[in-house]
Amino acid sequence: MLLNQSRTIEWMRRCGLDVLVATSPVNITYLTDYYCWMSPLLREHMVSPGGGPGLAQAYAVLPVEGEPALVVRPNFSANASQIWVHDVRLGGKPRHDRSQEANLASEEDRRLWKLLCETEHADSANDALLRCLSDRGLTDARIGLEFEGLTDANRAFLTGALPQTQIKDCSNLFRIIRMVKSEEEIRRLTRSAEINERAGMESLAQARPGRPISDLIELYRVRVAEAGAVFDHFAFSIHGFGIATEPPHTLADDELAFIDFGCVADHHFSDTGTTLALGAAQRVAEEKYGVLRKMMDAGMKTIRPGAKASEVHAAMAEVLDAHDLASHPIGHGLGLDVREYPIIVPDNGLRIRDDCVDESSDLALEAGMVFNLEAPLFMPGFGALQIEQTIIVTGDGCRPLIEQDRGAPVMPERKS
């Protein structure tokens, strides 16, 4: 189960909610473990020409008391056949040819038949959601409804169809809840990070002057796929001119490159980075990289439950100022999205606000948060450096999520 259930229920009670309703693919996955590759892609105009740009609607329902429920399109319901949520509602009328006798010899086929052919089909996802709320006695409840994954038309329909309810936008509440990971999320994030680190370092070990960086990227893609993960990104700098992913680039004799790579395993993102140094660039790389390493260490020493995100950033910035280095350190959470809260930046004075929560954007760290710290340095026309590591907040500090050697730049020529 991805859901951090105790934390979610605690926040629901704090916000005075009887039920949470997720509308975006990522939060539907979080509440139920349901995932379909089409969910983040299928928009209304793709099934109904002239329709809007919003995603074809699905819902996840989590009451404070009682079992959760999932509302999905019938033809995608097979993806829900083995999740932990048992109340699966189908929204939409499929057209099936049943002229042939069904062969239900396997348990899997019987389970899918029951789900698709014996489960009642509502006319739409909205109708299925309304029926679910009615069945649970929640038509006059206090509902936290995620507005961000909801089209204006569906929002207006639900508001009109539930006149006795108190509907509150809970889009940011979901972000607050998801900051602290469940045990299953930590397991998946760890696996994703391990796959990413092995594939990335094996790829960088092949770097040589005169070799196209596309060779390294292709090897990374292969190794990620072999481990059962999905490629997300492999970014690099071209002689310090920012971050690139598309242009062809051949490694130079004195290459000094920012490298950043990530994959997705079990629907969870990994993201990390390091510095690639070849030839004469290695001496400069070691000197400036050492400062970035001190900066990262200063940030990690500050991480503990209760510390503010801005405190971590300030500790890193203090090292940079002492060495007059023009880096811009940052940190960001990881999970079902590649960037989640907390964000490790200076206090910007903003609020994380919706109808349910109103929290300072300068969040206090909590045990169970998983986030990256990173320290890039760009020197246009010369080269760029990067350090990025993933850490988990513990009861009294932090530790690396996995082993990542970031004590020095990657210098494959020295090892050959």
Buried (B, 14 or more C-beta within 10 A) or exposed (E): BBBBEEBBBEBBEEBEBBBBBBBBBBBBBBBBBBBBEBBEEBBBEEEEEEBEEBBBBBBBBBBBEBEBBBBBBBBBBBBBBEBEBEBBBBBBEEEEEEEEEEEBEEEEEEBBBEBBBEBEBBEBBBBBBBBBBEEBEBBEBBBBBBBBBBBEBBBEBBEEBBEEBBBBBBBBBBBBBBBBBBEBBBEBBBBBBBBBBBBBBBBBBEBBEEBEBEBBBEBBBBBBBEBEBBBBBBBBBBBBBEBBEEEEBEBBEBBBBBBBBBBBBBBBBBBBBBBBBBBEBBEBBBEBBEBBBBBBBBBBEBBBBEBBBBBBBBBBBEBBEEEEBEBBBBBBBBBBBBEBBBBBBEBEEEEBBBBBBEBBBBBBBBBBBBBBBBBBBBBEEEBBBBBBBBBBBBEEBBEEBBEBEBEBBBBBEEEE
